[in-house]
C-alpha cells in the first residue's frame, strides 16, 4: 500500500536536476522533475499527488520557501525537503520550524539525497496509511466497512438493514451478547433520514427501577424529592431521531405499559406534569432473549413485543460465520496497533488455526479482545491454547479452508486461476470446493 509514491523534484539547474533524478531512479524511487515552483504547482493542480517534494530554496520567480508555504497550506502533512546553499542554512533551520521535513546542504552526495528521500517517503507512507485506517474506522461512507463480513448471514443482514434503515418502522435486534447489536442500531440511525437528529441509547439492564421512569420520560422541578429542576427525558431528547433500548427484556412491566402508550399516541407527560409533549422518535430495541417466549410466560408484555417486532434483524453468532473470523481479526488488529502505537504483526498459521477452532462464547466482542492481546504480543488465549471442544475437528477444518478460499478469491478479484496458484491447489479442486461451500468466484 502506498508503494508507488513519487518524489516531485524542483530545481532550476538542468544538470543538477538530471543528476538527482538519476540518483533516485537508480534506487527505484519514482521521481518527476520540474524546473520551477510555478511548474510544480501546475502539475499538482492538474492532478499529480506527490509523495514528497524536494525543492531548491533559490529558484527564479517563486522561491522554495514560498512554494513550501503554498504546499503546506493545502496539506500540512506533506513532507517538503529543502536544498540549500552554505549561506542559507539558518534560513533552512527556520523553515523546519515552519513545517519543512528536512534540508540538504549543497554540495551533497547521491547517498545523502537517497537517504533523506527514503526517510521522507517512509514518513509520508505512514501518514497516508494512518489516514486511510482512520477513514476505515469511521466507516460511515460504507455499511460494509462497519458491519464486516462476507458470510451469507452478514450479507443478508446488511441487505435487510439497508432496506429498512430509511423507514419509520420499529426494529427488534436479536443476538447473543457480543454480536454487535448496538453497532447495528447505530447503523440503522446513520443510514436513515433521521441521521441529523439525536441517536439516544439506553441500557435497560443498567438503570435502577426507581430512576428508570425519570430517565425515560423526564420530570418537572420538585416532581419528587431531589428533583431540583426540570429534566428532559431520553424519549424527548430523541425527538425526530432514534431511541435505542438495549437489553429491552430487562424493562419493568409497568414501564412497558407507559412506553407503549407513548409509541401509540406520539406524546408523553413528564413526571410531575399534566401537559403532553409531542414526540416523534423511531424505536430500535435489542435483546439476547426470546421475547415471544417471555411474553407467553407473562414476563414481557405481548402488546409491547408486537409493537417492537415490526422488523426483526437476526445477528448470527461468530461460531456460525467462521469464514468472517480472519477478516474481523485483521480489522481489529489494525485498530489495536494504531491505538497502542504498535507495528501490526502478521498472523501465523498456528494462531489462525486456533482462532478458527475456538467456539467464541463472547462472539465478536471476544474476538476484539483477542486481537488486542495479539497486538500487545500476549498469548491470544489465556487458557491452554483456546481450541474448542464443542464442535468437531472436521467442522473447524472446513471453516478454516473456506475462509482461505474466500480470502484468495477476494485478493485476486475472483480469478480462479490466480487463486488456485496462490493456494497451491489445482484449479479443478478449487472449483469443486467453491461449489461445495456455495461460494461465488465473483
Phi and psi in degrees as a GROMACS rama.xvg file:
@    title "Ramachandran Plot"
@    xaxis  label "Phi"
@    yaxis  label "Psi"
@TYPE xy
61.5105  32.9174  UNK-2
-86.829  -8.4044  UNK-3
-105.148  26.6184  UNK-4
-64.376  137.959  UNK-5
-109.819  141.263  UNK-6
-86.7016  126.982  UNK-7
-97.0205  111.221  UNK-8
-106.06  123.244  UNK-9
-114.795  114.201  UNK-10
-156.103  128.922  UNK-11
-84.0889  -19.4433  UNK-12
-81.8271  112.582  UNK-13
-62.2734  -33.6386  UNK-14
-69.9152  -43.5306  UNK-15
-63.8998  -42.4747  UNK-16
-61.3937  -45.4784  UNK-17
-63.0856  -44.5549  UNK-18
-62.5505  -42.1139  UNK-19
-68.0821  -40.2302  UNK-20
-61.5448  -43.5436  UNK-21
-64.2477  -39.8271  UNK-22
-61.5113  -39.6145  UNK-23
-73.9319  -42.1733  UNK-24
-65.058  -33.873  UNK-25
-63.9304  -21.9456  UNK-26
-101.269  18.4787  UNK-27
60.6357  35.5607  UNK-28
-106.198  112.511  UNK-29
-61.1411  138.158  UNK-30
-145.937  142.41  UNK-31
-123.168  127.939  UNK-32
-97.3328  147.521  UNK-33
-136.883  140.323  UNK-34
-84.9268  -5.22448  UNK-35
-163.845  163.841  UNK-36
-66.1418  -37.8669  UNK-37
-62.5388  -40.2421  UNK-38
-67.3463  -36.5673  UNK-39
-62.4513  -44.0504  UNK-40
-64.8659  -36.0715  UNK-41
-63.0672  -41.2446  UNK-42
-63.0574  -41.7237  UNK-43
-66.9083  -43.077  UNK-44
-64.502  -26.8516  UNK-45
-80.5872  -5.04744  UNK-46
122.254  -5.07977  UNK-47
-70.2905  134.559  UNK-48
-114.367  99.2715  UNK-49
-73.8588  145.553  UNK-50
-70.813  -49.7074  UNK-51
-142.775  167.459  UNK-52
-124.813  129.697  UNK-53
-116.028  123.282  UNK-54
-139.139  139.374  UNK-55
-69.201  144.473  UNK-56
-71.836  -44.6564  UNK-57
-85.5558  103.684  UNK-58
-131.466  150.044  UNK-59
-69.3522  144.837  UNK-60
74.5254  -127.02  UNK-61
-68.6293  129.174  UNK-62
-86.0885  174.4  UNK-63
-65.5142  -32.3925  UNK-64
-68.13  -41.4386  UNK-65
-66.3071  -39.8623  UNK-66
-60.0366  -43.9576  UNK-67
-60.0835  -44.5814  UNK-68
-59.3263  -42.7082  UNK-69
-64.4923  -42.4067  UNK-70
-66.4638  -43.1059  UNK-71
-72.6172  -24.3909  UNK-72
-64.7433  -35.4531  UNK-73
-81.9949  -34.222  UNK-74
-149.396  98.612  UNK-75
-65.3791  -20.3781  UNK-76
-98.3645  6.74974  UNK-77
-73.5378  121.615  UNK-78
-71.2623  123.991  UNK-79
-118.637  121.561  UNK-80
-106.118  130.716  UNK-81
-105.005  140.509  UNK-82
-103.744  127.522  UNK-83
-132.3  149.622  UNK-84
-81.4082  172.786  UNK-85
-57.9657  -38.5024  UNK-86
-78.2602  -5.6251  UNK-87
-106.195  11.4502  UNK-88
-61.2349  -44.9573  UNK-89
-60.5195  -38.3069  UNK-90
-64.9882  -39.6664  UNK-91
-67.7849  -38.4761  UNK-92
-61.3654  -42.6047  UNK-93
-64.3308  -36.5807  UNK-94
-63.657  -35.6774  UNK-95
-64.7886  -36.6998  UNK-96
-64.502  -28.4535  UNK-97
-88.3638  -1.53098  UNK-98
128.668  -4.90985  UNK-99
-65.255  147.209  UNK-100
-74.9481  -43.4176  UNK-101
-167.442  174.499  UNK-102
-139.63  154.552  UNK-103
-123.018  127.279  UNK-104
-92.2302  132.565  UNK-105
-72.7553  145.761  UNK-106
-78.6764  149.236  UNK-107
-130.277  155.363  UNK-108
-85.7056  157.967  UNK-109
-56.8289  -36.499  UNK-110
-62.7318  -40.1025  UNK-111
-63.3143  -43.427  UNK-112
-63.4538  -45.849  UNK-113
-63.0197  -40.9219  UNK-114
-62.0739  -48.1809  UNK-115
-68.453  -34.252  UNK-116
-65.4709  -42.9221  UNK-117
-65.0335  -40.9395  UNK-118
-64.543  -42.9684  UNK-119
-66.2399  -39.2074  UNK-120
-66.0716  -38.1376  UNK-121
-63.0469  -40.7544  UNK-122
-63.5526  -42.8942  UNK-123
-64.3873  -41.871  UNK-124
-60.3817  -44.3418  UNK-125
-64.066  -43.2887  UNK-126
-60.3171  -44.441  UNK-127
-67.8581  -37.7609  UNK-128
-67.7657  -39.4399  UNK-129
-64.6683  -42.6613  UNK-130
-62.8381  -40.8152  UNK-131
-64.1359  -41.054  UNK-132
-66.2344  -39.1109  UNK-133
-62.9908  -39.0451  UNK-134
-64.4193  -39.053  UNK-135
-66.0551  -38.9407  UNK-136
-65.9993  -36.9281  UNK-137
-67.0365  -49.7402  UNK-138
58.275  18.0292  UNK-139
-79.3578  -14.6142  UNK-140
-76.2948  -22.2528  UNK-141
-142.657  130.062  UNK-142
-64.4395  -32.5192  UNK-143
-65.8708  -24.9982  UNK-144
-78.6454  -15.5973  UNK-145
-104.388  -43.6801  UNK-146
-104.333  96.8499  UNK-147
-91.1704  135.332  UNK-148
150.511  153.76  UNK-149
-119.488  4.20024  UNK-150
-67.8484  158.417  UNK-151
-59.936  -40.1394  UNK-152
-62.6556  -40.5925  UNK-153
-72.7228  -37.901  UNK-154
-59.6016  -45.3467  UNK-155
-64.7033  -38.796  UNK-156
-60.5946  -46.5849  UNK-157
-63.4485  -41.377  UNK-158
-61.9122  -46.1187  UNK-159
-67.3373  -39.2313  UNK-160
-60.3677  -47.6349  UNK-161
-64.5142  -30.502  UNK-162
-69.3378  -34.7929  UNK-163
-107.151  -8.58842  UNK-164
-58.4632  -44.3667  UNK-165
-92.7666  36.2869  UNK-166
-119.812  174.248  UNK-167
-96.1861  5.94265  UNK-168
-65.2994  137.498  UNK-169
-69.6728  147.884  UNK-170
-129.183  135.596  UNK-171
-110.892  124.907  UNK-172
-105.011  120.047  UNK-173
-105.397  135.558  UNK-174
177.093  153.13  UNK-175
-66.0841  164.992  UNK-176
-59.112  131.426  UNK-177
89.7866  5.40017  UNK-178
-86.6668  -9.21719  UNK-179
103.61  34.1055  UNK-180
-64.8869  -40.587  UNK-181
-68.7731  -34.7546  UNK-182
-60.64  -44.0463  UNK-183
-64.3679  -40.5432  UNK-184
-61.6434  -44.1112  UNK-185
-67.2383  -32.8884  UNK-186
-65.9219  -40.6946  UNK-187
-56.9797  -40.0466  UNK-188
-69.9859  -48.0566  UNK-189
-68.2031  -23.6772  UNK-190
-101.308  19.4053  UNK-191
-113.946  170.811  UNK-192
-71.8942  -9.37394  UNK-193
-88.8587  4.08946  UNK-194
-62.0061  -23.2338  UNK-195
-85.3091  -0.316633  UNK-196
-111.542  -177.297  UNK-197
-70.683  140.087  UNK-198
-109.45  113.735  UNK-199
-115.968  119.817  UNK-200
-109.936  136.348  UNK-201
-129.747  131.287  UNK-202
-93.1647  105.159  UNK-203
-64.7747  -25.1251  UNK-204
-83.6726  -7.80009  UNK-205
-104.224  3.92454  UNK-206
-110.954  130.041  UNK-207
-60.7311  143.574  UNK-208
-60.3206  -33.4406  UNK-209
-72.0188  -15.0296  UNK-210
-104.831  -11.1055  UNK-211
-61.6835  -48.2321  UNK-212
-62.5626  -43.2486  UNK-213
-64.5728  -38.9388  UNK-214
-66.2993  -39.5291  UNK-215
-78.9691  -48.5805  UNK-216
-99.2389  -16.1735  UNK-217
81.4572  174.379  UNK-218
-152.021  161.653  UNK-219
-89.9603  164.418  UNK-220
-60.1273  136.181  UNK-221
66.7671  19.5188  UNK-222
-65.9112  -27.9896  UNK-223
-156.697  170.537  UNK-224
-59.414  125.417  UNK-225
96.2971  -8.92748  UNK-226
-85.813  82.8927  UNK-227
-74.5316  -26.609  UNK-228
-147.821  167.295  UNK-229
-62.6496  143.127  UNK-230
-127.953  129.115  UNK-231
-82.0504  125.913  UNK-232
-78.1193  171.549  UNK-233
-63.5717  -37.7038  UNK-234
-64.5774  -46.5735  UNK-235
-64.8276  -36.8907  UNK-236
-65.5857  -28.4701  UNK-237
-88.0405  8.82663  UNK-238
-54.6682  131.659  UNK-239
73.0108  -3.95686  UNK-240
-117.044  -139.09  UNK-241
-129.023  134.532  UNK-242
-109.238  121.274  UNK-243
-109.535  121.836  UNK-244
-107.706  102.917  UNK-245
-86.875  148.754  UNK-246
51.4375  49.6772  UNK-247
-64.1213  -21.139  UNK-248
-63.2447  -16.7395  UNK-249
-86.7834  -6.27057  UNK-250
-69.0187  129.518  UNK-251
-57.7618  145.811  UNK-252
-57.0746  -43.8549  UNK-253
-64.2252  -31.814  UNK-254
-78.096  -26.8219  UNK-255
-60.561  -39.8405  UNK-256
-62.6208  -46.1073  UNK-257
-66.9742  -40.3263  UNK-258
-68.6194  -35.8498  UNK-259
-60.618  -39.6981  UNK-260
-64.0038  -39.8627  UNK-261
-62.694  -42.8431  UNK-262
-65.0748  -34.1623  UNK-263
-78.1619  -38.1367  UNK-264
-99.7031  -12.9533  UNK-265
58.4048  38.3013  UNK-266
-157.631  156.901  UNK-267
-140.304  167.147  UNK-268
-123.68  128.174  UNK-269
-68.8199  153.188  UNK-270
-58.0529  132.996  UNK-271
84.358  9.37425  UNK-272
-130.454  148.467  UNK-273
-105.833  2.84741  UNK-274
-95.6956  131.838  UNK-275
-81.7044  141.845  UNK-276
-116.738  120.673  UNK-277
-68.6846  137.723  UNK-278
-137.361  146.946  UNK-279
-139.78  95.8162  UNK-280
-134.443  147.795  UNK-281
-86.2151  137.232  UNK-282
-104.491  126.587  UNK-283
-121.91  129.781  UNK-284
-124.347  152.16  UNK-285
-133.147  144.559  UNK-286
-150.814  151.68  UNK-287
-101.399  -4.41536  UNK-288
-105.965  168.397  UNK-289
-88.3156  99.8477  UNK-290
-66.814  -30.3248  UNK-291
-62.3875  -45.7531  UNK-292
-65.7676  -40.5579  UNK-293
-63.6407  -37.7795  UNK-294
-68.1378  -35.4001  UNK-295
-67.3384  -28.0023  UNK-296
-86.3132  -0.6768  UNK-297
77.546  14.577  UNK-298
-97.092  -4.99351  UNK-299
-150.296  135.972  UNK-300
-66.9894  127.053  UNK-301
-66.704  -37.0172  UNK-302
-66.5261  -34.8874  UNK-303
-69.5608  -38.8364  UNK-304
-61.4885  -44.1415  UNK-305
-67.7321  -31.546  UNK-306
-67.0959  -38.7215  UNK-307
-73.7966  -35.1449  UNK-308
-88.949  43.137  UNK-309
-71.4562  -47.1236  UNK-310
-126.81  133.96  UNK-311
-116.948  128.295  UNK-312
-110.215  121.316  UNK-313
-97.7371  124.223  UNK-314
-99.6101  114.705  UNK-315
-70.2856  141.959  UNK-316
-66.3572  157.548  UNK-317
-62.699  -31.9472  UNK-318
-66.8176  -17.2631  UNK-319
-96.8498  1.98906  UNK-320
-140.284  55.851  UNK-321
-62.3388  -27.0498  UNK-322
-63.9702  -16.1392  UNK-323
-86.5409  -10.4683  UNK-324
-60.882  -48.8019  UNK-325
-59.3918  -41.3473  UNK-326
-65.4757  -46.2153  UNK-327
-63.1433  -43.9586  UNK-328
-61.3912  -44.0966  UNK-329
-61.7205  -41.6073  UNK-330
-62.5713  -47.8268  UNK-331
-65.2557  -34.6906  UNK-332
-65.5606  -42.3035  UNK-333
-63.0595  -42.3599  UNK-334
-62.4039  -44.6761  UNK-335
-65.4541  -40.6873  UNK-336
-61.9688  -39.7342  UNK-337
-66.7672  -43.3448  UNK-338
-69.2236  -38.3228  UNK-339
-92.1511  1.61057  UNK-340
57.0306  48.7418  UNK-341
-120.035  151.608  UNK-342
-77.6953  121.581  UNK-343
-65.654  127.797  UNK-344
-95.4624  155.683  UNK-345
-72.7013  157.271  UNK-346
-93.2809  117.795  UNK-347
-78.4191  163.339  UNK-348
-62.8716  -37.8738  UNK-349
-62.3798  -46.6383  UNK-350
-65.6538  -39.4941  UNK-351
-63.5131  -37.814  UNK-352
-64.4237  -39.2042  UNK-353
-62.3512  -42.5252  UNK-354
-62.1983  -41.8852  UNK-355
-72.2531  -26.1883  UNK-356
-87.6387  -20.0242  UNK-357
-67.5572  150.586  UNK-358
-89.0548  -13.8031  UNK-359
52.8432  62.2465  UNK-360
-64.3291  -26.9352  UNK-361
-92.3665  3.18231  UNK-362
58.651  -143.638  UNK-363
-63.6674  -33.5844  UNK-364
-61.6482  -40.97  UNK-365
-67.3646  -39.1959  UNK-366
-62.3798  -39.6498  UNK-367
-61.1221  -42.6104  UNK-368
-61.6615  -41.6857  UNK-369
-64.7234  -40.7187  UNK-370
-62.5864  -38.916  UNK-371
-65.4153  -39.1169  UNK-372
-64.3145  -41.9685  UNK-373
-63.4002  -39.923  UNK-374
-62.5968  -29.6014  UNK-375
-89.2001  2.44183  UNK-376
80.5274  16.634  UNK-377
-94.5278  160.428  UNK-378
-58.1261  138.545  UNK-379
-66.4204  -31.3248  UNK-380
-122.03  139.072  UNK-381
-77.6274  -18.7383  UNK-382
-88.3641  -135.604  UNK-383
-100.221  36.5152  UNK-384
121.82  -28.0887  UNK-385
90.1643  -0.982228  UNK-386
-67.6669  141.267  UNK-387
-83.434  147.436  UNK-388
-112.883  9.04565  UNK-389
-95.9923  0.333044  UNK-390
-147.481  163.203  UNK-391
-73.1893  157.262  UNK-392
-63.3989  -37.5  UNK-393
-63.476  -36.7769  UNK-394
-62.8602  -44.4238  UNK-395
-65.0421  -41.142  UNK-396
-64.7706  -43.0136  UNK-397
-64.7114  -40.7203  UNK-398
-64.4584  -39.8781  UNK-399
-65.6504  -44.8406  UNK-400
-61.6683  -42.4437  UNK-401
-61.9857  -41.6367  UNK-402
-64.3072  -37.9352  UNK-403
-65.3948  -40.7079  UNK-404
-66.66  -44.7283  UNK-405
-58.2541  -44.3246  UNK-406
-68.1473  -40.3707  UNK-407
-64.5628  -42.0012  UNK-408
-65.0245  -37.1462  UNK-409
-64.6587  -45.4917  UNK-410
-63.3763  -31.9937  UNK-411
-107.006  22.8167  UNK-412
60.4754  30.1102  UNK-413
82.1292  4.73332  UNK-414
-75.6622  112.322  UNK-415
-66.5145  -37.2655  UNK-416
-64.619  -48.1607  UNK-417
-66.5848  -38.1464  UNK-418
-66.2314  -40.3427  UNK-419
-65.8773  -36.4699  UNK-420
-64.9555  -44.4262  UNK-421
-64.1027  -35.386  UNK-422
-85.1747  -10.6796  UNK-423
68.3448  36.3298  UNK-424
-133.239  147.458  UNK-425
-59.5581  149.769  UNK-426
-62.5383  -37.8737  UNK-427
-64.7162  -38.3637  UNK-428
-65.3214  -43.105  UNK-429
-62.6748  -41.2576  UNK-430
-60.5976  -42.0799  UNK-431
-62.9821  -39.3952  UNK-432
-72.6905  -35.9305  UNK-433
-60.4379  -41.7736  UNK-434
-68.0346  -41.3831  UNK-435
-60.1915  -43.1248  UNK-436
-89.9921  2.21036  UNK-437
68.7718  33.2206  UNK-438
-91.8856  163.131  UNK-439
-119.308  126.542  UNK-440
-62.9274  -23.0604  UNK-441
